[in-house]
Amino acid sequence: MAPKNRSYQVSATPFTIFAHLIVIAVTTLVLVWLLHIRYGLAFKSTNKQKIFNLHPLLMIIGFLLLGGEAIMAYKSVPGPRKSQKLVHLILHLLALLSGILGIYAVFRYKHESSQPDMVTLHSWLGIITISLFGLQYLLGFFTYFFPGAEMSTRGNLLPWHVFGGMAIFVLGIITAETGLLQTFIRSGLDFGTNQQGLIVNFTGLLLVLFAVSVGLAVLLPRGFSQ
């Protein structure tokens, strides 16, 4: 008797769940770091560190984590594709607004602290990332949402839309890693003895795992097949 032909596929589901857990973990770490260790948050304060703290808050939690959730919306949101598309659109819009506010916060901090702008690799990568993200959002909005291109055009552009979105997301992760490294060096943090150093390192590690999980969630099918 000939053996039955069976094909096995790994589902995206466990990776989306893992990514959601990382979102909770990173959010917790960042809030503890900024609120408990680095004096809190404020758009206006005599303590300029509070103004700067808005930058990592908005860029990590608002821009990267929301952006990653938006990418996974087609695999993690139950319901029809139209609902998934709407969630994808809204989360990306929130991520874009958070990114813009985050960049505004760091420019305000630099201005009020009399420090030069745009002198580090991190700042260059950040401007490139947010600019590409905004362009990607506009192209996607007009192509897939309103007014919407013809179906054939949408189909032809979809692989490039997915590739562009993932490339910008990875670039955002790289930018965050350079920012965390920059904070680590400037603050003179010690991994072994400093609580802040532990939080910064673990946040960077979890962001890498988040990027891998989001990538696998995009590549793998939504359900199991056998």
VMD Tcl script that draws the C-alpha trace (Angstrom):
set ca {
  {0.00 0.00 0.00}
  {1.40 3.37 -1.02}
  {1.89 5.80 1.86}
  {-0.54 8.66 2.08}
  {0.73 11.98 0.85}
  {0.68 14.53 3.61}
  {2.07 18.00 3.74}
  {2.66 19.84 6.95}
  {2.80 23.57 7.37}
  {3.67 25.61 10.39}
  {0.95 28.10 11.26}
  {1.51 31.80 11.79}
  {-0.69 31.66 14.90}
  {1.95 30.76 17.53}
  {4.25 33.46 16.19}
  {1.54 36.12 16.32}
  {0.73 35.10 19.90}
  {4.43 35.23 20.80}
  {4.68 38.67 19.19}
  {1.69 39.90 21.23}
  {3.40 38.69 24.42}
  {6.57 40.52 23.42}
  {4.51 43.69 22.93}
  {3.29 43.39 26.53}
  {6.81 42.69 27.82}
  {8.47 45.56 25.92}
  {5.71 48.00 26.89}
  {6.17 47.05 30.54}
  {9.97 47.40 30.38}
  {9.82 50.78 28.63}
  {7.25 52.19 31.06}
  {9.25 51.01 34.08}
  {12.41 52.45 32.53}
  {10.96 55.87 31.70}
  {8.55 56.37 34.60}
  {10.39 54.69 37.46}
  {14.07 55.19 36.58}
  {14.26 58.18 34.21}
  {12.04 60.72 36.04}
  {8.84 60.51 33.96}
  {7.36 62.16 30.87}
  {6.41 65.70 29.85}
  {6.14 67.85 26.73}
  {7.12 70.88 28.82}
  {9.33 70.73 31.89}
  {12.37 72.29 33.51}
  {13.74 68.74 33.64}
  {14.63 68.28 29.97}
  {15.07 64.54 30.46}
  {11.30 64.23 30.79}
  {10.89 65.78 27.33}
  {13.45 63.40 25.84}
  {11.73 60.41 27.46}
  {8.74 60.94 25.18}
  {10.99 59.99 22.26}
  {11.68 56.35 23.21}
  {8.13 55.97 24.51}
  {6.52 57.09 21.25}
  {9.06 55.47 18.93}
  {9.20 52.04 20.61}
  {5.65 51.56 21.86}
  {3.82 53.82 19.42}
  {5.82 53.46 16.22}
  {7.44 50.01 16.32}
  {5.05 47.93 18.38}
  {1.89 49.37 16.81}
  {3.52 49.12 13.39}
  {4.30 45.46 13.97}
  {0.75 44.79 15.13}
  {-0.53 46.51 12.00}
  {1.63 44.25 9.83}
  {0.24 41.16 11.57}
  {-3.40 42.34 11.39}
  {-4.20 40.07 8.43}
  {-3.12 37.04 10.50}
  {-4.18 38.03 14.01}
  {-7.49 39.89 13.58}
  {-10.54 37.61 13.25}
  {-13.24 38.44 10.76}
  {-13.49 39.36 7.07}
  {-10.56 40.77 5.13}
  {-12.24 44.18 4.97}
  {-12.12 44.43 8.78}
  {-8.51 43.29 8.81}
  {-7.62 45.94 6.23}
  {-9.28 48.64 8.34}
  {-7.38 47.58 11.47}
  {-4.18 47.46 9.41}
  {-4.83 51.01 8.18}
  {-5.76 52.48 11.57}
  {-2.84 50.93 13.46}
  {-0.40 52.14 10.81}
  {-1.87 55.63 11.04}
  {-1.46 55.61 14.83}
  {2.11 54.37 14.39}
  {2.85 57.17 11.92}
  {1.41 59.84 14.23}
  {3.38 58.41 17.16}
  {6.55 58.47 15.08}
  {6.03 62.10 14.10}
  {5.37 63.11 17.73}
  {8.40 61.11 18.85}
  {10.67 62.94 16.43}
  {9.14 66.27 17.46}
  {9.89 65.45 21.10}
  {13.56 64.75 20.49}
  {13.98 67.89 18.35}
  {12.33 69.92 21.11}
  {14.64 68.35 23.69}
  {17.70 69.14 21.57}
  {16.54 72.72 21.01}
  {15.78 73.42 24.67}
  {19.03 71.76 25.77}
  {21.08 73.70 23.17}
  {22.36 70.49 21.58}
  {23.04 69.99 17.86}
  {20.54 68.06 15.74}
  {21.08 65.24 13.27}
  {24.68 64.38 14.15}
  {24.40 60.64 14.85}
  {23.75 57.57 12.73}
  {20.65 56.94 14.85}
  {19.15 60.32 13.91}
  {19.90 59.82 10.21}
  {18.31 56.37 10.21}
  {15.31 57.73 12.14}
  {14.54 60.46 9.61}
  {14.96 58.02 6.72}
  {12.67 55.49 8.41}
  {9.83 57.89 9.24}
  {10.01 59.45 5.76}
  {9.81 56.06 4.03}
  {7.04 54.98 6.39}
  {4.97 58.06 5.56}
  {5.49 57.53 1.82}
  {4.59 53.85 2.13}
  {1.43 54.74 4.04}
  {0.27 57.27 1.47}
  {0.93 54.93 -1.46}
  {-0.86 52.09 0.31}
  {-3.81 54.28 1.28}
  {-4.45 55.55 -2.25}
  {-3.79 52.17 -3.85}
  {-5.69 49.81 -1.54}
  {-8.17 51.96 0.36}
  {-9.28 55.21 -1.27}
  {-9.89 55.71 -4.10}
  {-8.21 52.38 -4.81}
  {-6.43 51.18 -7.93}
  {-7.70 48.57 -10.36}
  {-7.55 44.99 -9.12}
  {-4.80 44.05 -11.56}
  {-2.69 46.98 -10.40}
  {-3.28 46.09 -6.75}
  {-2.19 42.52 -7.41}
  {0.96 43.60 -9.19}
  {1.91 46.07 -6.48}
  {1.06 43.84 -3.49}
  {4.41 41.95 -3.31}
  {6.26 45.28 -3.41}
  {3.91 46.75 -0.80}
  {4.58 43.82 1.55}
  {8.31 43.88 0.89}
  {8.50 47.65 1.38}
  {6.53 47.47 4.62}
  {8.75 44.75 6.06}
  {11.94 46.50 4.94}
  {10.84 49.75 6.64}
  {9.84 47.82 9.76}
  {13.27 46.15 9.96}
  {14.92 49.53 9.38}
  {12.87 50.86 12.29}
  {14.09 48.01 14.51}
  {17.70 48.75 13.51}
  {17.16 52.43 14.29}
  {15.76 51.58 17.72}
  {18.74 49.32 18.44}
  {21.19 52.11 17.58}
  {19.20 54.46 19.81}
  {19.30 52.02 22.74}
  {23.01 51.47 22.21}
  {23.54 55.23 22.11}
  {21.64 55.59 25.40}
  {23.66 52.76 26.92}
  {26.99 54.36 26.00}
  {26.10 57.94 26.91}
  {24.66 56.95 30.27}
  {27.64 54.78 31.15}
  {25.38 51.83 31.92}
  {26.74 48.61 33.37}
  {24.84 45.47 32.43}
  {25.91 43.57 35.49}
  {25.10 46.08 38.22}
  {22.76 48.69 36.78}
  {18.99 48.11 36.58}
  {18.68 50.56 33.71}
  {21.35 48.68 31.77}
  {19.42 45.43 32.16}
  {16.20 47.05 30.96}
  {17.88 48.62 27.92}
  {19.58 45.36 26.93}
  {16.48 43.22 27.38}
  {14.37 45.74 25.47}
  {16.81 45.57 22.56}
  {16.80 41.77 22.63}
  {13.01 41.57 22.73}
  {12.72 43.98 19.80}
  {14.87 41.63 17.71}
  {12.63 38.70 18.69}
  {9.59 40.83 17.86}
  {10.94 41.54 14.39}
  {11.57 37.83 13.78}
  {8.08 36.92 15.03}
  {6.40 39.53 12.84}
  {8.39 38.36 9.82}
  {7.38 34.73 10.37}
  {3.76 35.75 10.95}
  {3.76 37.43 7.54}
  {5.45 34.54 5.72}
  {3.49 31.64 7.22}
  {-0.15 30.71 6.49}
  {-2.85 31.70 8.95}
  {-4.04 28.18 9.81}
  {-2.69 24.67 9.95}
  {-2.99 22.37 6.99}
  {-2.37 18.66 6.88}
}
mol new
graphics top color blue
foreach p $ca { graphics top sphere $p radius 0.5 }
foreach p [lrange $ca 0 end-1] q [lrange $ca 1 end] { graphics top cylinder $p $q radius 0.2 }
display resetview
